Structure formats: structure tokens, C-alpha cells
Amino acid sequence: MSEKIAIIGAGIGGLTLALALEKKGIDFHLYEQANSFEALGYGLQLSPNVVRILQDLGMGKELEAISHRCLGFELRSFETDRTLAQWKLDSDTPYYQCRRADLHQLLYNSLQNKNKISFAQKLQSYQVKDEQITLNFQNQDSVKVFALVGADGVRSHVRKTLFPQEKPQYAGYAAYRAILPFKTEYHSLMDKATVWMGENHHVVAYPNGNQNPWLNLVLVVKNAQWQEQGWTIPADKQEIAKSFQNKSKLLNTILTDLVSNPEPCYKWGLFDHQPLPFWTQGKITLLGDSAHPLLPFQAQGAAMAMEDAYILARCIDQKNTIEEAFIKYQDLRLKRTAKVQQTSRNNADIFHATGIKAMVRDMGLGLISMVNGQLLNQKTAWIYNYNALDLS
């Protein structure tokens, strides 16, 4: 297909699509509103479903070099520090933990033709006329293209144009992200992701990176007050440490280190989006957070964007017209991403359960662990065993 495709947004999803298209010899141009890439070092969990894609795109060794391998999970009580469940992953494909900035840089470095990316290009509007799409950028000349992919994130301008009435709803949670240099005191957190669950609170901690690992922290609390939707709102670390005081000596040590460490900590309000009825309109489609923003309670936001990108590139390669390709892509992705969205919502209730619900949760996890903790792998098998390489 010789038509030029415009990709709006050079995040992880947009870069993955660019790389997949380049490998198939499909013409594209990637437009990014930032002047350069932001080097945010917060962690990502890359489950087997997306590691297979990155390996197929030729980045297996490089991904391993920047990542910490996760071998399993541990769930602990926020109130008592008791282990509620622990289990090992059963996939032959690795589960990695890395810094978002390192993955972003890896994708960028893997792109052969850097001239296919234009920075400082903020999309203001677009018009469709006579089989062409005109892109209007802020303080830049307009550009005509044959197709448009909105990969411009949770505040997607392309999505707002397609769905002007769609509004996110505050989900009732405030979240905090931080990274700390990994210390010997954190050794028990190696090779896994650890989750402390408690009344209206939960904390996720895991190493990321390889040679000089960091400890990645995500702290979430139920908060009825509206929070601004954004990723880089500075947070009061003293306030966080006070709010998340608990019975775990290790977690309290981490909170003390958080306060004293010069690394910044950011907060953001979590907003929920209902699944869209469709993503595609003619020669326009959506990808990643533009199409299906996810709450972070299944750690699949980046993975779903990369699945989208890989499958979209295959559809474009296989179909005769861009319209057919976009519809096929939508058909392959709509139900799966909606199910992941709902699973993330359900996990929010599980992680922050109180009273009888928390007691039932803890008893259920304890019983499963006593019988066979590996049974917990079945809960995520439909996510992790998904193989985008086999789709037709």
C-alpha cells in the first residue's frame, strides 16, 4: 500500500506502529507535539503478550539488556504485612520490567529513518475532503495525507474530533509515581512484582532496569476529591508517607527513603473512559490510549497500545485499501481492549476492598495459595497467552 499514513503522537504506541510499518515498507510520517522526547524514568511492566511482539520486531536482545525479568508476583496485606498469595509465572516468554524512557529510546533507536518523525507539531484540527485528509498544525504549514492514525494519548485530539461528546469520569482514585535507587534493603523485592493491598490503599513495588536497577513505586489511594488529569503534577512526599503508613517494616522504610530522596514524585487523578462503539471512520482510526484509556490496575496500558500497533500494521499490509485495513483492525481489537478495561476496573475494587469484601478476598487468596498458588496464572492467561503474531 503506497498511500502515506500520518501517525499523530510519538509515544510508545505511535513509535511501535512506525517501526512495524517501516519493516513492512509502508510509507508513513509521525508527528509529535513535544519538542523532544521526555525522559520520564518510571517503570513499565511488559508481559509476554507484548514481549513476543518486540521480539518479532527484532528487539529481543536489546529489550533484555534494559530490563529486569519478573518471575512472579506476591500479594501482601497493607494492614498486617502478611503474604496473601504468591506464585511464579508459567510462560516461556519473559515478563520484563523496565523504565518507560528506556523502552521509548529503544523503539526510537530501532527506527531506521529518523526523518519520518517531526517534532513540535501540535495538531489543531483536520478536514477530510476528496479522498485526502488535511492536517492543520499549530504555527506550522498544513499537510495533506491519505490516512490518519490518532495515537495521541488520553487527551487525544483525534478522538475528541470523532467523539466530541465523550467525557472521562473521575474514577475516585489518586495515584502517585516515584522511583528510588535500588538498595540492598529492598533485596526481597527482586525478580517479582509486589503488591500491598489494604483498606482504600494499595502499593505496587518492583525493580526496573538492568545494570543499575531502580525501585518503581505506584501508590494509589481512594480519594473522593476531583484530581486534575495529568501525569506530572508534583506531590507532597511527606503527605504521601503519612497517608500510606502501614505494618510493613520494608514498605515503611521505602516511604522514609521516598521522603529523603531528591527524585521527584508525581500525582495524578485516575479517570475512567467507557469503551467506544467504534474507533474507525473511513481513513481515520485510533490506537492505544486514544482508543481505550486504561486504569492502571492490570498493568496493560503500554501492552495494549503495542498490540494495537503491531496488528494495525499487519492489517494495512494485508488489505487492499486503508478503509478495509482499519475496519479489520478494529474488529480484531475492540472486544479484547474493552475486556481489559473492565478487568482493570474490577481489580480496582479488589485491591481497595474493605470490611467483609476484604476478608473474603484474603481468605480466597489464602485458600488458593494453600492448594496451588500457580492456579492464579489462570486469571491472566487470556491476557499473557495472547499471540498477536498468529492473528490473521
N, C-alpha and C positions, 0 to 999 in steps of 0.2 A: 504494500500500500504506500503510494508515493506522497500522499497528502501530508502537509505539515500539521503537527498536533501541538497546541500550546498547553503547557502544564503550568498552572498558577500555584506557586508555593514550593520551595526547595527544602521542605522538611524531610523527614525520613521516608514518608510515603512518596513524595514527589521525586526525590532522588532515586529511590528504588525503581520507580516507573521509568525514569530517564535512562537508567542503566540497563533495564530489561529491554527497552525499545532500541537502544544503541546496539545491543548484542544481536538484535534481530534485523538491523539495518533499516529501521523505520525512522523517518525524519520527524524531528520534534524540536521545540525550543522551550526552555524552562525559565520562568520569570519569578524572581524573588524580591519582595518589597524591602527587605533589610539591605543595608549597605555591605554587610559581610555576615558570615555565619557566627552565631553566638556560641561561645564555648562553655555552655552550661554542663557541669560535670555530674549531674545527678544520674542515678542508676536506672538501668533498664533490665528487665528480665526477658530473655529470649528463649522461648520454649521450643521444643523440637519441631513444631509445625512451621515455624519461621526459619529456624536454623537450616532445614532442608532447602529452603529457597535460597538463602545466602550461599550455601554450599554449591547449589546448581549454578548460581551466577558467578562462581569462581572465586569466592572469598572465604572458603573454609579455613585455610591455614591462617590467613590474616585475622579472621574473627577469633579463632582460638588464641592467637597471640595477645589480643587485647581484653580477653575475658577471663572471668573466674568460673569454673564449672560447678554448677549446683547439682548435688547428688540426691537431695531430698528436702523434706520440709519438717518443721517442728511447730506445733501449736501449743502455746502456754497460756496459763491463766494470768490475767493482769492483776487480780486480787491476791492470789496465793503463790504465784510463780510455779505452780505445779504443771508438769507436762501433761497435756490433754491428749495429744496424739503425735506420733512421729512415724515417718515412712520414707522409703527410698523410691526414687523414680525407677520405672522399669522399661524405659525406652533406650534403644541402641543409639539413637540420635542424641547428641548432647543437649543439655539445658544450660544456657550461659547467662551470666550476669556481667554487664559491662557498663561503662559510662556512656551516656547518651552522646556526648561530644565525640567520643572515640568512634562510635558506630557511624555517626554523621560524617566524620572525617574519612573513614574507610570507604563509605559509599561515594563521597566526592572524589577521593583519590582514584577509585576504580573506574570513574568515568573518563573515557579517553579524550573526548573533545570538550574541553572546558569552555570553548567559545559558544557552546549550546546553552550556557547559563548567563542570564543578565540580572545583575543586582540593581537595587534602588528602583525597582519597577513595581509601584503600587497600583493595582488595578482599581480604577474608579467606576467603570461601567463597561458594558459590552452590548453590541447590537448584532442581530442576525438578519442578513439580507442577501438575496441572490446566491445562496449556497456558500456564503462566506460569513465569517464572524469577525467583527471589528472590535479590537480590544483598545480601550482608552485608559491610558496610564497617567498618573499624577505627574505633571511637569515633564512629560515625555511625549514623543510622537505616537500616534495611533498605529496599530499593527493589524494587518489582515491575516487570518489563519483559516484553516478548513475545519478544525475541530478544537474543542476546549475541554480540558480536564481540571476541575476545581480540586486542588489538593492543598487548599489554603487554610486548613485547620478549623478549630472550633468556632472561630469568628468568621467563617468563610463568606466572602462577598458573593461568590458564585452561588452558594446555597441560598443566601438571602434574596438574590435576584429570582431564583427558581421558586422559592417558598417564602414570600415576603411576610406571611402570617405566622411562620414557625418561630416560636419563642421558647428559650430554655427555661426550666423551672429550677429554682434553688432546691437542692436535694436535702438540705438540713445538716450538712457536714462541713466543717472547716478542716483543711489538711495543711500539713507543714512538711517541707522537704529540707533535708540537710545532709551534708557529707562530712565525715570526720576521718582523719588519718587513722589507718587500722593499727591498733595497739595489741600487744601480747595478751592484755586482759580480755580481749574480745575473741580469743582463740576458739572458744566453744561455738562461735557463730560461723566458723569456716565450713565450706562445702555444702551449704544449705541456705534456705530462707527461713527465718524465724519470725513467728507472728505471736504477739501477746494480745489476747482478746479479753475485754472486760466491759464493765457497765459504761456504755456510751463512749468508750475509748478503744482504739486498737493501734498497735505499733508494728511495723514491718522493718526488720533489720537484715541486711545481707551484705557480704563483701562484693565489691565490683572492681574490675580491672585485674591485671595480672602481676606485672613485675613489682609495682608499688601499690598494693590494693588500698582502697578506701572502704569505709563503712557507710553504706547508704541507709538513710533513715527516712521513713514515711510515717508520720504521726497524724492520726485522724480522730476528731472528737465531734460528737453531736453538738450542733450549735444552731439554735433557732434563728439567730440573727442573720440577716442577709449579708453575704460577703461579695465583694467585687470579683467578677470573673476575670482571672488573670493568673499568671504563673510566677510573677516576680514582685509580689508585694512584700516588703520587709516585715519580719516578725520579731516580736519581743521574746528573746530566748529565755529570760528569767521567768516570764509568764508561762512559757511552754513547760519548763522544768517543774514549776509549781503545779500546773494543771495535770501533768502526767505522773506525779509521784505514785509509787506502787510498791509491791512487796518483793520485787526482784532486785537483788544486790547489783547484778550486772546491768540491768536496764537503768537503775538509778545512777550508776557510775557513768553510763553513756550520757545521761541527761546532764550530769555535772560537767562532763567533758564538752558537751554541746555549748553550755553557757560560756566556758572559758576559751573555747576555740575561736580564732578570728574569722573562720569561714562563715559566710552569711547564711541565714536561714530565711526561707520564704514561705508565705502562706497563700492559700487561695481557697475560694469557696467552690464547692463541688456543685455543678449544675447538671441536671438530667435533661436529656432530649428523647422524645418519643421517636420510635423508628419512622422514617419517612416512607410514604407509599411507593415512591419510585425515586431513582437517582438520575435517570437519563431523560433528556428531552432533545430529540434529534441528534445533533452533533455535539451535544454538551452532556457531560456526566460528572459525577463526584467520586471522591476517593478518600479513604481514611476518616479522620475526624470531621472533615467537611460533610461526609455522608452519614456517619454513625458515631458521634462522640460517645465515649465510654466513661462510665465511672471507673475508678482505678482498682476496684475490688476483685478483679480476676487477672490483673497484670497482662492485659492483652491489647492495649491501645496501639502500640507500635507494631505488634504482630499482625493485627487485623489490617493495618494500613499497608504493610508489606505484602500480605496475602493479596489484598486488592490489586496492588501494583503489578505483581507477577502475573496474576490471572488476566488482568486487563491487557497487558502486553501480549499475552498468548491469544486472546480473543481478537485483537487488532491484526495480529499476524495471520490468523486462520480464516477470517471472514473477508468477503469481497468488498463490503462497504463499511464505513465507520459507524453508520447507524446500526447495522446488524451486529457489529462487534460490541458496541455499547450496550445493546439490549441483551446479548448473550452474557456479557459480564455481569450485568445487573441480575439476571436470572440465577447465575451461579453464586452470587454473594449476598443477596438481600436477606434470605431466611437465616443463614448462618450468623451474620453480623447482628441481626435482631435478637437471636438466641443468646449470643454473648452479652449483648446489652442487658437482657433480662437476668442472666446469670450474675452479672456484676451487681445489679440491684438486689438480688436475693442474698448475695454474700454480704452486702452492707448490713442487712438485718441480722445475719448470723454473727458477724464479727462484733456487733454492738448490742447483742441481746442482753436483756435484764430480767431479773426475777425468775419465774418458772421457766421461761423460754431459755434462759442461760443455763439453768440446771439441766433441762432436757438435752440441750446441746452438749454440755460437758459429759453427761452420762452416756450419751450416744457415742461420742468420740472415744470415751474410755472403753466402752464395750467393744467397739470395732478394733481398737488397738490391742485389747486382750486376745481377741480371736485371731486377727490377722491385719496388721496395720496396712499391708500392701493393698487391701481392698479399697483404700481411699484413692488409689490410682484410677479406679473405675469412674470416679466422679468427673475427672478431667480427660478421660481417654478420648472423648469425642472432639476435644479441642486439640490435644497434643498429637494424636494419631492422624489427624487430617493431613493429607499429602497433596498439595496443590500441583505437584509435578504429574500426577496421574489423571487430572481432570481433562475432559475432552469437551 
